[in-house]
Amino acid sequence: MDKKYTYVIVGGGPASRILNRYLRLYVPSATTILLRDEERIVNHCGTPYIVEGIIPWKKGLIKEEIVTNFDTEIIVDKVIGGDPEKKYVLTESGKRFYYEKLIFATGTDQVIPPIKGSDLEGILKVRKTKDLLVSIDFLNSVKDVVVLGGGYIGVEFAQSLKNMGKNVTIVELLPHIFGNNYDEKFTEKLEEEIENLGINLITGKKAVEFTGKGRVEGVLLDDGSIIKADAVLSAVGVKPNIEYADSFGLEYNRNGLIVDEFFRTNVKDIYAIGDCIDTISFITKKSVPGKLGSNAGMMARILGLQQAGLDIKYEGVINVVVTKVGNLYFGAAGLTEKNCDSFGIEYEKAEATSTTIYANMPHVKDVYVKILYEKGSLKIIGGELLGYTNIAGFVEVLGEMIRHGENIFDVVTMHYSSHPEMTPKTSHPYFAFCSEKILKKIIEDRR
């Protein structure tokens, strides 16, 4: 008789690994098995550094022991369908795995624009391990590379390729990088930094054709210009891996599987987490982009605790993001002004320029800070930071303040650390200093 597992987890990324650990730690009586369609899994966030050679290939691969040390077997076999009534999944090799609860964490794959020449040799992807291997081998022997897309992954790969001595051009359809979503003052500074690195940045132009015979030789833009390219790295976006959805009768949209606050799909005992689901905003409860490893990890921890019996709900994503261009760091959390405008949310904007360390210290540099407060409630709904210092911790704090519904008074009365070599001076902590002008207006209005 076929063995039945308490949990069958489908996927190999961070969501599946973290979830498996939580299930084995907090539901110790459960039996688990992990099914995935890749022989080995690479650390997606580290792929630019793997291509560049900073991270050796073996260290870029996720250790199997992260899963197997918890007595969970890994089966490399693609799930193509199943039967939700008989409660089994069917794999490409024809095997059936029976479950009490089935969890999909199948992630995403990169999109290659469906334009003429998309089948030419040298149109590259890096999401799946097999694609990454092909790309590494191909990129070692070329000089001119076009990165199609100016999102986080495109910008990070462009820097690694430049460090490898390539002639690199980023082509971005929108007017600014990072989805044209953030403060233009911030993105323009980041774009300047990109160009200072020697990377050619083209924005507001659309790729309409990959040119060449058998192998890519250039990228034709909608203005008629052609960018020379021995290789093209596609970073225009991702699509959820949910080819199995119809077989199980799962509801989905273009962004992924639809789940509730307990990650339940519309089919009994089938759950989904990570990049393969349609992410909703924590603030608006509307569908938003949110395909981030950090979000996947958060979802996995919540589902693991839910399965352990804790009453914790998934309330959406805040999209706490950080990146680095040259030595310039950028981070954001929550909604942007453009998000607010599209959702019809009225807001108050707080802005200020602080410093990396005490202003009288040598090597001090500016840090630009912006916070958005919801009009009326004055709750924090978003913010951005930019500067020549690691701002990741501040962005995470900002995300938590959004999650806990804190307002402008919480911001200016919160506890800050202070040290001449590590923080701005005591009168200029980022969030409080940023909020002073709005606070002054509030007090004057109340008088």
C-alpha positions in Angstrom: 0.0 0.0 0.0 1.3 3.5 -0.9 2.5 5.5 2.1 0.5 8.5 3.2 2.3 11.6 4.6 1.0 14.1 7.0 2.4 16.8 4.8 3.5 16.7 1.2 5.5 19.8 0.3 6.0 20.7 -3.4 8.8 23.1 -4.1 12.5 23.6 -3.3 12.9 27.3 -2.5 13.2 29.0 0.9 9.5 28.7 1.6 9.6 24.9 1.4 12.8 24.6 3.4 11.7 26.9 6.2 8.2 25.4 6.4 9.7 21.9 6.6 11.9 22.9 9.5 9.0 24.5 11.4 6.7 21.5 10.8 9.4 19.1 12.1 10.2 21.3 15.1 6.7 22.1 16.2 4.6 19.3 14.8 7.0 16.5 15.7 4.5 13.6 15.1 4.0 14.6 11.5 5.6 12.8 8.5 6.9 15.0 5.7 8.2 14.6 2.2 9.5 17.3 -0.2 9.0 17.0 -4.0 10.8 19.3 -6.4 11.6 19.4 -10.1 15.3 20.5 -9.8 18.2 18.2 -9.0 19.8 20.9 -6.8 18.6 24.3 -5.7 20.7 27.5 -5.9 20.4 30.5 -3.6 18.5 32.9 -5.8 19.5 36.0 -3.9 23.1 35.0 -4.4 23.0 34.3 -8.2 24.6 37.6 -9.3 27.6 36.8 -6.9 27.7 33.2 -8.2 27.9 34.4 -11.8 30.6 36.9 -10.9 32.6 34.2 -9.0 32.4 35.8 -5.6 30.4 32.9 -4.4 31.9 29.6 -5.6 29.4 27.3 -7.3 29.4 24.7 -4.5 28.7 27.3 -1.8 25.9 28.8 -3.9 24.0 25.5 -3.8 21.6 25.0 -0.9 22.8 22.1 1.3 20.4 19.1 1.1 20.9 18.6 4.8 18.8 21.7 5.6 15.9 19.4 4.6 17.1 15.8 5.1 18.5 16.5 8.7 14.8 16.8 9.7 14.0 13.3 8.5 12.4 14.6 5.4 13.1 12.8 2.1 13.7 14.8 -1.0 12.2 13.4 -4.2 13.3 15.0 -7.5 10.3 14.5 -9.7 8.0 17.2 -11.2 4.4 17.3 -9.9 2.1 17.4 -12.9 -1.3 16.9 -11.3 -3.2 14.8 -8.8 -6.5 14.0 -7.3 -7.8 16.2 -4.4 -10.5 13.7 -3.5 -8.2 10.7 -3.3 -5.6 13.1 -1.9 -2.5 12.3 -3.9 -0.1 14.1 -6.2 1.0 12.6 -9.5 4.6 13.1 -10.7 6.1 13.2 -14.2 7.5 9.7 -13.7 4.0 8.3 -12.8 4.5 8.0 -9.1 1.7 8.9 -6.6 2.3 10.5 -3.2 -0.6 10.5 -0.8 -1.1 13.3 1.7 -3.2 14.5 4.6 -2.3 18.0 3.7 -0.7 19.3 0.6 1.4 22.5 0.4 2.5 24.1 -2.8 5.6 26.3 -2.6 6.6 26.1 -6.2 7.9 29.7 -6.7 8.3 31.4 -10.1 10.3 31.3 -13.3 11.7 34.2 -15.3 9.8 35.6 -18.3 11.4 36.1 -21.7 9.6 38.7 -23.7 7.6 37.0 -26.6 9.2 39.1 -29.3 11.0 38.1 -32.5 14.3 36.4 -31.9 13.4 35.2 -28.4 14.5 31.7 -29.5 18.1 32.8 -30.4 21.0 31.4 -28.6 22.3 33.8 -25.9 18.9 34.8 -24.5 19.5 33.9 -20.9 17.7 33.2 -17.7 19.1 32.6 -14.2 16.2 31.6 -12.0 16.4 27.8 -12.3 19.7 26.0 -11.5 20.0 24.5 -15.0 19.4 27.9 -16.6 22.0 29.5 -14.3 24.6 26.9 -15.3 24.0 27.6 -19.0 24.2 31.3 -18.4 27.5 31.1 -16.4 29.1 29.1 -19.2 27.8 31.4 -21.9 28.7 34.7 -20.2 32.3 33.7 -19.7 33.0 34.0 -23.4 31.1 37.2 -24.3 31.9 40.9 -24.1 28.7 42.9 -24.7 25.7 42.1 -22.5 22.2 43.6 -22.4 20.2 43.3 -19.2 16.6 43.5 -20.1 14.8 45.1 -17.1 15.8 47.5 -14.4 14.3 45.9 -11.4 16.3 44.6 -8.4 17.6 41.5 -10.1 18.5 43.3 -13.3 20.4 46.1 -11.6 22.2 43.6 -9.3 23.2 41.4 -12.2 24.3 44.4 -14.3 26.8 45.3 -11.5 28.2 41.8 -11.3 28.6 41.6 -15.1 30.3 45.0 -15.1 32.7 43.7 -12.4 33.5 40.8 -14.7 34.7 43.3 -17.3 31.7 43.2 -19.6 30.2 46.1 -21.5 26.8 46.2 -19.9 23.6 48.0 -20.9 20.4 48.0 -18.9 17.2 48.5 -21.0 14.2 49.5 -18.9 10.7 50.1 -20.5 9.6 52.4 -17.7 10.9 56.0 -17.1 12.9 54.9 -14.0 14.4 51.7 -12.5 12.7 49.6 -9.8 9.4 49.7 -11.5 9.2 53.5 -11.6 7.6 53.0 -8.2 9.8 55.0 -5.8 10.6 58.6 -5.1 12.1 60.0 -8.3 14.7 61.9 -6.3 15.9 58.6 -4.9 15.8 56.6 -8.1 17.6 59.4 -10.0 20.5 59.2 -7.5 20.6 55.5 -8.0 20.6 55.8 -11.7 23.5 58.3 -11.5 25.3 55.7 -9.4 24.6 53.0 -12.1 26.1 55.3 -14.8 29.1 56.2 -12.6 29.9 52.5 -12.5 30.2 52.5 -16.3 26.9 50.8 -17.0 24.9 52.2 -19.9 21.3 52.8 -18.7 18.5 53.3 -21.2 15.0 54.0 -19.7 11.7 54.6 -21.4 12.5 52.4 -24.3 11.0 49.0 -25.3 12.9 46.1 -26.8 10.9 45.0 -29.9 13.3 42.4 -31.4 16.4 40.3 -30.6 18.5 40.4 -33.8 21.0 37.8 -35.1 21.3 34.6 -37.0 21.1 31.6 -34.8 22.8 33.5 -32.0 21.8 36.9 -30.6 23.8 39.9 -31.9 21.7 42.9 -30.8 18.5 44.3 -29.3 16.3 46.4 -31.4 14.5 49.2 -29.5 11.2 50.9 -30.4 13.1 54.1 -31.4 14.9 52.1 -34.1 18.3 51.9 -32.4 20.1 48.6 -32.0 22.2 47.8 -28.9 25.0 45.4 -29.6 24.6 42.2 -27.6 26.6 39.0 -27.5 24.1 37.9 -24.7 20.8 39.2 -23.3 19.9 38.5 -19.7 16.1 38.6 -19.3 15.1 40.3 -16.0 11.7 41.7 -17.1 9.7 39.8 -14.5 8.6 36.4 -13.3 5.5 34.2 -13.6 4.2 31.7 -10.9 4.9 28.0 -11.4 1.3 26.8 -11.2 0.9 24.5 -14.2 -0.7 21.9 -11.9 -3.5 24.2 -10.7 -6.2 23.1 -13.0 -5.7 19.4 -12.2 -6.5 20.1 -8.6 -9.2 22.7 -9.3 -7.3 25.5 -7.6 -8.4 29.1 -8.1 -5.7 31.5 -9.3 -5.1 34.7 -11.3 -2.1 35.9 -13.3 -0.2 36.6 -10.0 -0.6 33.1 -8.5 -2.8 30.8 -6.4 -5.4 32.5 -4.3 -5.2 31.8 -0.6 -6.8 33.1 2.6 -5.3 34.2 5.9 -4.4 30.6 6.8 -2.9 30.0 3.3 -5.8 27.7 2.4 -6.7 27.4 -1.2 -10.2 26.8 -2.3 -9.7 23.1 -2.2 -9.8 21.3 1.2 -6.4 20.4 2.8 -4.4 22.2 0.0 -2.3 25.2 1.0 0.1 27.4 -0.8 2.9 29.9 0.2 5.7 31.9 -1.3 6.1 33.3 -4.8 3.5 31.0 -6.3 0.6 32.8 -4.5 -1.2 36.0 -5.3 0.3 38.4 -2.7 -1.9 41.0 -1.1 -0.9 44.3 0.5 -0.9 44.3 4.3 -2.2 47.8 4.2 -4.8 47.8 1.3 -5.6 44.1 1.2 -5.3 44.5 -2.6 -3.2 42.3 -4.9 0.4 43.7 -5.2 3.8 42.5 -6.5 5.5 40.7 -3.7 7.7 37.9 -5.1 10.5 38.2 -2.5 12.4 35.5 -0.7 11.9 37.4 2.6 8.1 37.3 2.1 8.3 33.6 1.3 10.2 33.0 4.5 7.6 35.0 6.5 4.8 33.0 5.0 6.5 29.7 5.8 7.0 30.6 9.4 3.4 31.7 9.8 2.0 28.5 8.2 4.3 26.4 10.3 3.1 28.0 13.5 -0.5 27.8 12.3 -0.1 24.0 11.7 1.3 23.8 15.3 -2.0 25.1 16.6 -1.2 28.8 17.1 -3.8 31.4 16.2 -1.7 33.6 13.9 -3.0 35.0 10.6 -1.3 36.0 7.4 -2.3 39.6 6.8 -0.5 40.4 3.6 3.0 41.7 2.6 4.7 44.9 3.6 7.5 44.4 1.0 10.5 45.3 3.1 13.2 45.6 0.4 16.8 46.6 0.3 19.4 46.8 -2.4 22.8 48.3 -3.2 24.1 50.1 -6.3 27.9 50.6 -6.0 28.3 51.9 -2.5 24.8 53.5 -2.4 22.2 51.7 -0.3 18.5 51.9 -0.9 15.6 50.4 1.1 11.8 50.8 1.3 8.8 49.3 3.2 5.1 49.6 2.7 3.4 51.9 0.2 5.0 54.5 -2.0 3.4 57.7 -3.1 2.5 56.1 -6.5 0.9 53.2 -4.6 -1.2 55.6 -2.6 -2.2 57.5 -5.6 -3.3 54.4 -7.4 -5.3 53.1 -4.4 -6.8 56.5 -3.7 -5.1 56.8 -0.2 -4.6 60.3 1.1 -1.3 60.8 2.9 1.1 63.2 4.6 4.7 63.1 3.4 7.7 63.6 5.7 11.1 64.2 4.3 14.5 65.0 5.6 18.3 64.7 5.0 20.2 63.3 7.9 23.7 61.8 8.1 25.4 58.4 8.3 27.2 59.3 11.5 27.7 62.4 13.6 27.9 65.4 11.3 31.2 66.6 12.9 32.9 63.2 12.3 35.2 62.6 9.3 33.8 60.6 6.4 30.2 61.6 7.2 27.7 61.3 4.3 24.1 62.2 3.8 21.2 59.9 4.3 17.8 60.7 2.7 14.7 59.7 4.5 11.0 59.7 3.6 8.0 58.5 5.5 4.3 58.4 4.4 1.6 58.8 7.0 -2.0 58.1 6.4 -4.0 61.3 6.5 -6.3 61.4 9.5 -4.9 58.4 11.5 -1.3 59.5 11.0 -0.3 55.8 10.9 2.9 55.0 9.0 2.0 53.4 5.7 5.4 53.6 3.9 8.9 54.9 3.7 12.2 55.0 1.9 15.8 55.5 2.8 18.9 56.2 0.6 22.5 56.7 1.6 26.1 55.5 1.7 25.5 53.2 4.7 23.8 49.9 5.4 20.2 50.9 6.1 18.7 47.4 6.2 18.1 47.5 9.9 16.2 50.8 9.7 14.0 49.5 6.9 13.1 46.4 8.9 12.2 48.6 11.8 10.1 50.7 9.5 8.3 47.5 8.3 7.6 46.5 11.8 6.2 49.9 12.7 3.8 49.6 9.8 2.8 46.1 10.9 2.0 47.3 14.4 0.0 50.3 13.2 2.3 52.9 14.8 1.7 56.6 14.2 3.8 59.7 14.1 3.8 60.1 17.9 5.2 56.6 18.3 7.9 57.5 15.8 9.1 60.7 17.6 9.0 59.1 21.1 10.7 55.8 20.2 14.0 54.8 21.6 17.1 55.4 19.5 20.7 54.5 19.9 23.5 57.1 19.6 27.2 56.8 18.8 29.5 59.2 16.9 30.8 56.4 14.6 27.5 54.5 14.1 24.5 56.8 14.1 23.5 60.3 13.2 23.6 62.8 16.1 20.9 62.6 18.8 18.9 65.4 17.3 18.7 63.7 13.9 17.5 60.1 14.3 16.1 59.2 10.9 12.4 58.7 11.5 11.9 61.3 14.2 13.9 64.0 12.5 12.1 63.3 9.2 8.7 63.8 10.9 9.3 67.1 12.8 7.7 69.4 10.2 4.5 67.4 10.0 4.4 67.2 13.8 4.8 71.0 14.0 1.9 71.4 11.6 -0.3 69.0 13.6 0.4 70.8 16.9 -0.3 74.2 15.3 -3.6 73.0 13.8 -4.7 71.6 17.2 -4.1 74.9 18.8 
